C-alpha cells in the first residue's frame, strides 16, 4: 500500500535515497551523483503532496514521488513520441529500501501505481531513467512499459522516457 509521506519521514527517505545513490555510484551510473535529489527536493515533494512510502507487510520497502496530470519534464520528448496524450501519472525519485533490492519491489510499485492512477482518472504511467541504469530499464520492460524516446532534465541531462498505457477492460 502507498501512504503519503510526512515531513518527519524525510530522514528515512533521505537514507533510502542515499543508499540508492551509493548503489548507482558503485555500478558506475552517473545518476543522482550531483546532489540531486536532496532534502529540499524531498521536502518540496512532501509539501506538494507528491511523496509516498510503499509498504509491504507493515514495512516501508520503497519511496517515490507521484505526480498526477501534466509534468513539465514530459512536455517535450525527442526521437520518439508518447503513446497517449491523455492524463497520466509520473513516477519520480523512486528508490528501494536497503535489504529489498532484487525482490521484485519495483514491479509491485508499478502495479499499485497503475491502480491508484486509474482512481485519479489517469490513462497511463510515465517514467524516465538514466541511459546507463539497465536494472531500471529491465524492470520497466518487465512491467510492460514501452520506450518512447528521450527527455532532458532541467540541468540538461538526457533520460530515457517510458510509458505504459492502461488497458480499458
C-alpha positions as CSV (number, residue, x, y, z in Angstrom):
1,X,0.0,0.0,0.0
2,X,1.0,3.6,-0.5
3,X,1.0,6.2,2.3
4,X,1.7,9.8,1.8
5,X,5.0,10.8,3.3
6,X,5.1,13.4,6.1
7,X,7.9,15.8,7.0
8,X,9.1,13.6,9.8
9,X,9.7,10.9,7.1
10,X,12.5,12.9,5.5
11,X,15.4,11.3,7.4
12,X,14.2,7.8,6.3
13,X,13.5,8.9,2.8
14,X,16.9,10.5,2.5
15,X,18.6,7.4,3.9
16,X,16.9,5.3,1.2
17,X,17.8,7.9,-1.5
18,X,21.4,7.9,-0.3
19,X,21.5,4.1,-0.3
20,X,20.3,4.3,-4.0
21,X,22.9,6.9,-4.8
22,X,25.6,4.7,-3.4
23,X,24.4,1.8,-5.4
24,X,24.3,3.8,-8.6
25,X,27.8,5.1,-7.9
26,X,29.1,1.5,-7.3
27,X,27.6,0.5,-10.7
28,X,29.3,3.5,-12.3
29,X,26.0,5.1,-13.2
30,X,26.1,8.9,-13.2
31,X,22.6,9.2,-12.0
32,X,21.8,11.2,-8.7
33,X,25.6,11.9,-8.3
34,X,25.5,15.7,-8.3
35,X,23.5,16.4,-5.1
36,X,20.0,15.6,-6.6
37,X,17.7,14.6,-5.1
38,X,18.4,16.3,-1.8
39,X,16.4,17.1,1.4
40,X,15.0,20.3,-0.2
41,X,13.6,18.2,-3.1
42,X,12.0,15.7,-0.8
43,X,10.6,18.4,1.4
44,X,9.0,20.1,-1.6
45,X,7.6,16.8,-2.8
46,X,6.0,16.2,0.7
47,X,4.6,19.7,0.9
48,X,3.1,19.4,-2.6
49,X,1.5,16.0,-1.7
50,X,3.7,14.1,-4.2
51,X,5.9,12.0,-1.8
52,X,4.8,8.4,-1.0
53,X,6.0,5.5,1.1
54,X,5.3,2.0,-0.3
55,X,4.6,-0.6,2.3
56,X,4.6,-4.4,2.3
57,X,3.8,-6.4,5.4
58,X,3.8,-3.2,7.5
59,X,7.3,-2.2,6.4
60,X,8.4,0.5,4.1
61,X,10.2,-1.1,1.1
62,X,10.3,1.8,-1.4
63,X,10.0,5.6,-1.6
64,X,8.8,7.6,-4.6
65,X,7.1,10.7,-5.9
66,X,3.9,10.5,-7.9
67,X,2.6,13.5,-10.0
68,X,-0.9,13.1,-11.3
69,X,-1.5,15.1,-14.5
70,X,0.8,17.4,-16.5
71,X,4.5,17.0,-15.8
72,X,6.7,19.8,-17.3
73,X,9.6,17.4,-17.8
74,X,7.5,15.5,-20.3
75,X,6.2,18.3,-22.4
76,X,9.0,17.7,-24.9
77,X,10.1,14.3,-26.0
78,X,12.7,13.7,-28.6
79,X,13.4,10.9,-31.1
80,X,10.0,9.4,-30.4
81,X,6.6,10.2,-29.0
82,X,4.4,9.4,-26.1
83,X,1.9,6.6,-26.5
84,X,-1.1,8.7,-25.5
85,X,-1.9,12.4,-24.9
86,X,-4.4,11.6,-22.2
87,X,-4.0,12.3,-18.5
88,X,-1.1,10.4,-16.9
89,X,0.8,9.9,-13.6
90,X,4.6,10.3,-13.5
91,X,6.9,8.4,-11.2
92,X,10.0,10.2,-10.0
93,X,12.7,9.8,-7.3
94,X,11.8,6.1,-6.7
95,X,14.2,4.1,-4.6
96,X,14.0,0.7,-3.0
97,X,14.9,0.4,0.7
98,X,18.1,-1.4,1.6
99,X,17.5,-5.2,2.0
100,X,14.7,-5.3,-0.5
101,X,16.7,-5.0,-3.8
102,X,16.2,-7.8,-6.3
103,X,12.9,-8.9,-4.8
104,X,10.5,-7.5,-7.4
105,X,9.5,-4.5,-5.4
106,X,9.6,-2.2,-8.5
107,X,7.1,-4.4,-10.4
108,X,4.7,-4.2,-7.4
109,X,5.2,-0.4,-7.2
110,X,4.4,-0.1,-10.9
111,X,1.2,-2.3,-10.5
112,X,-0.1,-0.4,-7.5
113,X,0.7,3.0,-9.2
114,X,-1.5,1.8,-12.1
115,X,-4.4,1.0,-9.8
116,X,-4.2,4.4,-8.0
117,X,-3.6,6.3,-11.2
118,X,-6.9,5.0,-12.6
119,X,-8.7,6.2,-9.5
120,X,-7.2,9.7,-10.4
121,X,-8.6,9.4,-14.0
122,X,-5.2,8.8,-15.5
123,X,-4.7,6.6,-18.5
124,X,-1.0,5.8,-18.4
125,X,2.2,6.0,-16.3
126,X,5.3,7.8,-17.5
127,X,8.8,7.2,-16.1
128,X,12.3,8.3,-17.1
129,X,15.6,6.8,-16.2
130,X,19.3,7.3,-16.9
131,X,20.6,5.6,-20.1
132,X,23.1,3.5,-18.1
133,X,20.5,2.4,-15.5
134,X,19.9,-1.0,-17.1
135,X,18.3,-2.5,-14.0
136,X,15.6,0.1,-14.0
137,X,15.2,-0.3,-17.8
138,X,14.7,-4.1,-17.3
139,X,12.2,-3.5,-14.5
140,X,10.2,-1.1,-16.8
141,X,10.2,-3.5,-19.7
142,X,9.2,-6.4,-17.5
143,X,6.3,-4.3,-16.3
144,X,5.2,-3.7,-20.0
145,X,6.4,-0.1,-20.2
146,X,7.4,0.9,-23.7
147,X,10.4,3.0,-24.6
148,X,9.1,6.2,-26.2
149,X,12.2,8.4,-26.8
150,X,14.2,10.7,-24.5
151,X,13.6,13.8,-22.4
152,X,16.0,16.2,-20.8
153,X,16.2,17.1,-17.1
154,X,16.3,20.8,-16.1
155,X,20.1,20.6,-15.9
156,X,20.3,19.2,-19.5
157,X,20.9,15.5,-18.6
158,X,19.4,13.1,-21.0
159,X,16.9,10.5,-19.7
160,X,15.2,7.6,-21.5
161,X,11.4,8.0,-21.4
162,X,8.9,5.2,-20.9
163,X,5.2,4.9,-20.8
164,X,2.6,2.3,-20.0
165,X,-1.0,2.8,-21.2
166,X,-3.5,1.1,-19.0
167,X,-5.9,-1.5,-20.5
168,X,-9.5,-0.5,-20.6
169,X,-11.1,-3.9,-19.9
